[in-house]
Amino acid sequence: MRVADHIIKVDPVHPDTAAINKAADCVKQGGLIVFPTWCFYGIGADAFHEKAVNRVFQIKERTYAKPLLILIKGKESLKKYVLDVPESAKILMDRFWPGKLTLVFHSNDTIPEYLTSGTGKIGIRVPENRIARALLSCLDHPLTGTSANISGISGCSDIKTLDINIRDNVDLVLDSGKLKGKKGSTVVDITCDPPIILREGSISEPEIRKCLEK
């Protein structure tokens, strides 16, 4: 059984540089980390490292038929990964990124099929959590942004409640204390016109509709 020496406490407001660098090095070497997003902890892997991503699916007991979303540094890097950026996406990004909104785009050839599950689409978010953003700033590739839970079980907002099968099978855990919990990100498919809300989360459907109407 994995002992808890791979759990590092990190200040959520002023993340320790050494801890962030250690986590980033772990990801670069193909390791898995647990790290805070806005409301839940996530499992992070180099999105372009196939073996690492396969470990994410296995640890979460997640079907390969369900795509994984990715986290990126900012909207300026978006065109590296998508075929096009519709006007509706630009409006939503300007209003809600960084933040609690995942947008689904047509993926381009740089995105491997193991992330899209053969759908040709990829969910992307720019996180607002300071630790997540500090981590991404040290990486050349996107991070997987799936929640740190066994599929079908509620997300984890406190490392104290992190499933032991996840805790003991990742390489590093960044513990920034209790997160807000509640709802995850809202997911909007902008490959359609008008866009389709696939999951209503922290941002309500009326907020999305109002923003697009403007």
Residue pairs with C-beta under 8 A, 6 or more apart in sequence:
1 168
2 167
2 168
2 169
4 167
6 170
6 171
6 172
6 173
7 159
7 167
7 173
7 175
8 19
8 22
8 23
8 172
8 173
8 174
8 175
9 175
9 176
10 16
10 19
10 20
10 36
10 131
10 174
10 175
10 176
11 176
12 36
12 129
12 130
12 131
12 176
12 177
13 130
15 130
15 131
15 134
15 176
19 174
20 131
20 134
20 135
20 138
21 138
22 172
23 33
23 35
23 44
23 135
23 172
23 174
24 135
24 138
24 139
26 32
26 33
26 171
26 172
27 33
27 44
27 45
27 46
27 52
27 135
27 139
27 143
28 46
28 139
30 45
30 46
30 49
30 51
30 52
31 45
31 52
31 170
31 171
31 172
32 43
32 44
32 45
32 52
32 55
32 56
32 59
32 169
32 170
32 171
32 172
33 43
33 44
33 45
33 170
33 171
33 172
33 173
33 174
34 41
34 42
34 43
34 44
34 148
34 159
34 162
34 166
34 167
34 170
34 172
34 173
34 174
35 41
35 42
35 44
35 131
35 132
35 135
35 173
35 174
36 42
36 129
36 131
36 132
36 174
36 176
36 179
37 71
37 127
37 129
37 132
37 145
37 147
37 179
38 99
38 100
38 127
38 128
38 129
38 179
38 180
38 185
38 202
39 100
39 155
39 157
39 179
39 180
39 181
39 182
39 183
39 184
39 202
40 147
40 148
40 149
40 155
40 156
40 157
40 179
40 181
40 184
41 147
41 148
41 155
41 156
41 157
41 159
41 162
41 179
42 71
42 132
42 143
42 144
42 145
42 146
42 147
42 148
43 56
43 59
43 60
43 144
43 146
43 147
43 148
43 166
43 170
44 71
44 135
44 143
44 144
44 145
45 52
45 53
45 55
45 56
45 143
45 144
46 52
46 53
46 139
46 141
46 143
47 53
47 68
47 70
47 115
47 141
47 142
47 143
47 144
48 112
48 141
48 142
49 141
50 112
50 114
53 68
53 114
53 115
53 144
54 114
55 169
56 62
56 68
56 144
56 146
57 63
57 64
57 68
59 165
59 166
59 169
59 170
60 146
60 149
60 150
60 151
60 166
61 150
61 151
62 146
62 151
63 151
64 114
64 117
65 117
66 117
66 151
67 115
67 116
67 117
67 119
67 121
67 122
67 123
68 115
68 123
68 144
68 145
68 146
69 102
69 122
69 123
69 124
69 125
69 144
69 145
69 146
70 81
70 115
70 122
70 123
70 124
70 125
70 142
70 143
70 144
70 145
71 124
71 125
71 126
71 127
71 132
71 136
71 142
71 143
71 144
71 145
72 78
72 81
72 124
72 125
72 126
72 136
72 142
73 126
73 133
73 136
73 137
74 97
74 98
74 126
75 93
75 97
75 126
78 85
78 93
78 105
78 124
79 85
80 110
81 105
81 107
81 108
81 110
81 111
81 122
81 124
81 142
82 105
82 106
82 107
82 108
82 122
82 124
83 105
83 106
83 107
83 108
84 105
84 106
85 105
86 190
86 191
86 193
88 190
88 193
88 194
88 195
88 212
89 103
89 105
89 190
89 195
91 211
91 212
91 214
92 101
92 103
92 188
92 190
92 195
92 208
92 211
92 212
93 103
93 126
95 211
96 203
96 211
97 125
97 126
98 126
98 127
98 128
98 133
99 126
99 128
99 203
100 128
100 184
100 185
100 186
100 201
100 202
100 203
101 125
101 185
101 186
101 188
101 203
102 123
102 124
102 125
102 145
102 185
102 186
102 187
102 188
103 123
103 124
103 125
103 187
103 188
103 189
103 190
104 121
104 122
104 123
104 124
104 187
104 188
104 189
104 190
104 191
104 198
105 121
105 122
105 124
105 190
105 191
106 120
106 121
106 191
107 115
107 116
107 120
107 121
107 122
111 122
115 122
115 144
116 122
121 189
121 191
123 145
123 187
124 142
125 145
125 185
127 133
127 136
127 145
131 174
131 176
132 143
135 143
135 174
136 142
136 143
147 155
147 156
147 184
148 155
148 156
148 162
148 163
148 166
149 155
149 156
149 163
149 166
150 163
150 165
150 166
153 163
155 181
155 184
156 162
156 163
156 166
157 178
157 179
157 180
157 181
158 177
158 178
158 179
159 167
159 173
159 175
162 173
167 173
182 202
183 200
183 201
183 202
184 199
184 201
184 202
185 199
185 201
185 202
185 203
186 197
186 199
186 200
186 201
186 202
186 203
186 204
186 205
186 208
187 197
187 198
187 199
187 201
188 195
188 196
188 197
188 198
188 208
189 195
189 196
189 197
189 198
194 212
195 208
195 212
197 205
197 208
